[in-house]
Amino acid sequence: MQREKEIELLLDREKIPYRKNEPMKEHTSFHIGGDAAFFITPRTQEELQKTVRLLTPLAPIFFLGRGSNLLVSDAGLDAVVVEIGKDFSQITFPEEETILASAGASLLRLCIEAKDRGLTGLEFAYGIPGSVGGAVYMNAGAFSGEMKDVVEYVEYLDEDGVLRRVDGAALDFGYRKSFFTGKNFCILQAKIRLRKGNREEIEKKMEELMARRKLKQPLEYPSAGSTFKRPEGAYAGALIEQSGLKGRSVGGAMVSEKHANFLINYQNATCADMRSLIRLVQEEVKEKTGYQLECEVLFLGE
Ligand SMILES: Cc1cc2nc3c(=O)[nH]c(=O)nc-3n(C[C@H](O)[C@H](O)[C@H](O)COP(=O)(O)OP(=O)(O)OC[C@H]3O[C@@H](n4cnc5c(N)ncnc54)[C@H](O)[C@@H]3O)c2cc1C
């Protein structure tokens, strides 16, 4: 209670707007999750820096992009959620083949802007429903491309709110991981390097990849995309299907009939439903195929 008061006093003093007990189900693509104790959407970099500097010693801070890879506990988050939103969504073109993209910009917009300038290399990301920050953090990828291929450097705030830059090999990209994995740094912007290409061909490729998504993925239901990582030498979706789990449900959570690696919020699923279904899938796949599936979706809260 005392900590809560302290946080409120600091935010009021600095005139940083915040909301208390904000339902996370409204900020995640799963539409699942209890309340965040504090929810802040900074409007400027200065406000963001102050938030980080002042609140880091008092409470856990969680940086939120579009919430498209998160499963938040029904009990909510005893944390300060800092949303990197539309005030951090600038996209500029400093040189002919580079883009400076702020963390809150959507990947979708980034892909469209790159295409409009005839820049190739980002087509793979068209249809991934995240922000630039979330895509860098996760090293998001699809159709044989990943952020690793295009990111030149990233600027971020460390836990003291100090502006820093990390580039090249130091970004440490791997399968759905990066330099930022497990750290509490706030990604501010990324420099993306692309190549000059043919606008019509780029557009055609993007449309083709989007059509494949629409055909194969249950986009009509809330989900967080692929629930499990691809295990060495196999595909998670194929293993789940092979184990006879398509259509299996726990409460309102279901293994999609359309794509078995998509666990969907079929009908008012709770986090508990989803976690039980994840465990059930892991156990049955292990028993039937010998593969241990690891989650790609990130859990937040108790
Ligand atoms: C229908 C659907 C399809 C999908 N398809 C794909 C796909 O093809 N390939 C793929 O890789 N993923 C896919 N995803 C998953 C998801 O879109 C990606 O992981 C995406 O990169 C997450 O971005 P986000 O902004 O939503 O991040 P969030 O879900 O908000 O956060 C994910 C992680 O990134 C961190 N983060 C976000 N922004 C920042 C920031 N500014 N600073 C520091 N940390 C930050 C968060 O703290 C968290 O740890 C899909 C999801 C859905 C719902």
Ligand as a Chemical Component Dictionary entry (heavy atoms), coordinates in Angstrom:
data_LIG
# 
_chem_comp.id                   LIG 
_chem_comp.type                 NON-POLYMER 
_chem_comp.pdbx_formal_charge   0 
_chem_comp.three_letter_code    LIG 
# 
loop_
_chem_comp_atom.comp_id 
_chem_comp_atom.atom_id 
_chem_comp_atom.alt_atom_id 
_chem_comp_atom.type_symbol 
_chem_comp_atom.charge 
_chem_comp_atom.model_Cartn_x 
_chem_comp_atom.model_Cartn_y 
_chem_comp_atom.model_Cartn_z 
_chem_comp_atom.pdbx_ordinal 
LIG C1  C1  C 0 -2.061 -13.756 -35.430 1  
LIG C2  C2  C 0 -0.624 -13.673 -34.984 2  
LIG C3  C3  C 0 0.394  -14.025 -35.861 3  
LIG C4  C4  C 0 1.737  -13.958 -35.456 4  
LIG N1  N1  N 0 2.707  -14.305 -36.342 5  
LIG C5  C5  C 0 3.997  -14.230 -35.969 6  
LIG C6  C6  C 0 5.041  -14.584 -36.886 7  
LIG O1  O1  O 0 4.810  -14.939 -38.040 8  
LIG N2  N2  N 0 6.323  -14.504 -36.448 9  
LIG C7  C7  C 0 6.637  -14.094 -35.189 10 
LIG O2  O2  O 0 7.831  -14.027 -34.851 11 
LIG N3  N3  N 0 5.674  -13.764 -34.307 12 
LIG C8  C8  C 0 4.369  -13.806 -34.660 13 
LIG N4  N4  N 0 3.392  -13.462 -33.761 14 
LIG C9  C9  C 0 3.763  -13.089 -32.376 15 
LIG C10 C10 C 0 3.986  -11.577 -32.158 16 
LIG O3  O3  O 0 3.260  -10.798 -33.072 17 
LIG C11 C11 C 0 5.480  -11.207 -32.235 18 
LIG O4  O4  O 0 6.227  -11.896 -31.237 19 
LIG C12 C12 C 0 5.704  -9.698  -32.094 20 
LIG O5  O5  O 0 7.050  -9.421  -32.380 21 
LIG C13 C13 C 0 5.388  -9.180  -30.678 22 
LIG O6  O6  O 0 5.382  -7.759  -30.743 23 
LIG P1  P1  P 0 4.502  -6.902  -29.732 24 
LIG O7  O7  O 0 4.739  -5.467  -30.013 25 
LIG O8  O8  O 0 3.103  -7.344  -29.736 26 
LIG O9  O9  O 0 5.202  -7.284  -28.344 27 
LIG P2  P2  P 0 4.526  -7.654  -26.932 28 
LIG O10 O10 O 0 3.715  -8.882  -27.103 29 
LIG O11 O11 O 0 3.856  -6.449  -26.391 30 
LIG O12 O12 O 0 5.818  -7.957  -26.090 31 
LIG C14 C14 C 0 6.641  -9.065  -26.412 32 
LIG C15 C15 C 0 7.981  -8.875  -25.658 33 
LIG O13 O13 O 0 8.637  -7.739  -26.214 34 
LIG C16 C16 C 0 8.930  -6.798  -25.189 35 
LIG N5  N5  N 0 8.808  -5.449  -25.744 36 
LIG C17 C17 C 0 7.836  -4.958  -26.565 37 
LIG N6  N6  N 0 8.093  -3.675  -26.860 38 
LIG C18 C18 C 0 9.229  -3.336  -26.188 39 
LIG C19 C19 C 0 10.002 -2.148  -26.074 40 
LIG N7  N7  N 0 9.691  -1.020  -26.729 41 
LIG N8  N8  N 0 11.102 -2.170  -25.283 42 
LIG C20 C20 C 0 11.469 -3.299  -24.621 43 
LIG N9  N9  N 0 10.779 -4.455  -24.687 44 
LIG C21 C21 C 0 9.678  -4.475  -25.475 45 
LIG C22 C22 C 0 7.897  -7.039  -24.107 46 
LIG O14 O14 O 0 8.361  -6.563  -22.848 47 
LIG C23 C23 C 0 7.785  -8.561  -24.167 48 
LIG O15 O15 O 0 8.837  -9.140  -23.428 49 
LIG C24 C24 C 0 2.054  -13.520 -34.141 50 
LIG C25 C25 C 0 1.013  -13.151 -33.269 51 
LIG C26 C26 C 0 -0.305 -13.213 -33.675 52 
LIG C27 C27 C 0 -1.384 -12.794 -32.719 53 
# 
loop_
_chem_comp_bond.comp_id 
_chem_comp_bond.atom_id_1 
_chem_comp_bond.atom_id_2 
_chem_comp_bond.value_order 
_chem_comp_bond.pdbx_ordinal 
LIG C1  C2  SING 1  
LIG C2  C3  SING 2  
LIG C2  C26 DOUB 3  
LIG C3  C4  DOUB 4  
LIG C4  N1  SING 5  
LIG C4  C24 SING 6  
LIG N1  C5  DOUB 7  
LIG C5  C6  SING 8  
LIG C5  C8  SING 9  
LIG C6  O1  DOUB 10 
LIG C6  N2  SING 11 
LIG N2  C7  SING 12 
LIG C7  O2  DOUB 13 
LIG C7  N3  SING 14 
LIG N3  C8  DOUB 15 
LIG C8  N4  SING 16 
LIG N4  C9  SING 17 
LIG N4  C24 SING 18 
LIG C9  C10 SING 19 
LIG C10 O3  SING 20 
LIG C10 C11 SING 21 
LIG C11 O4  SING 22 
LIG C11 C12 SING 23 
LIG C12 O5  SING 24 
LIG C12 C13 SING 25 
LIG C13 O6  SING 26 
LIG O6  P1  SING 27 
LIG P1  O7  DOUB 28 
LIG P1  O8  SING 29 
LIG P1  O9  SING 30 
LIG O9  P2  SING 31 
LIG P2  O10 DOUB 32 
LIG P2  O11 SING 33 
LIG P2  O12 SING 34 
LIG O12 C14 SING 35 
LIG C14 C15 SING 36 
LIG C15 O13 SING 37 
LIG C15 C23 SING 38 
LIG O13 C16 SING 39 
LIG C16 N5  SING 40 
LIG C16 C22 SING 41 
LIG N5  C17 SING 42 
LIG N5  C21 SING 43 
LIG C17 N6  DOUB 44 
LIG N6  C18 SING 45 
LIG C18 C19 SING 46 
LIG C18 C21 DOUB 47 
LIG C19 N7  SING 48 
LIG C19 N8  DOUB 49 
LIG N8  C20 SING 50 
LIG C20 N9  DOUB 51 
LIG N9  C21 SING 52 
LIG C22 O14 SING 53 
LIG C22 C23 SING 54 
LIG C23 O15 SING 55 
LIG C24 C25 DOUB 56 
LIG C25 C26 SING 57 
LIG C26 C27 SING 58 
# 
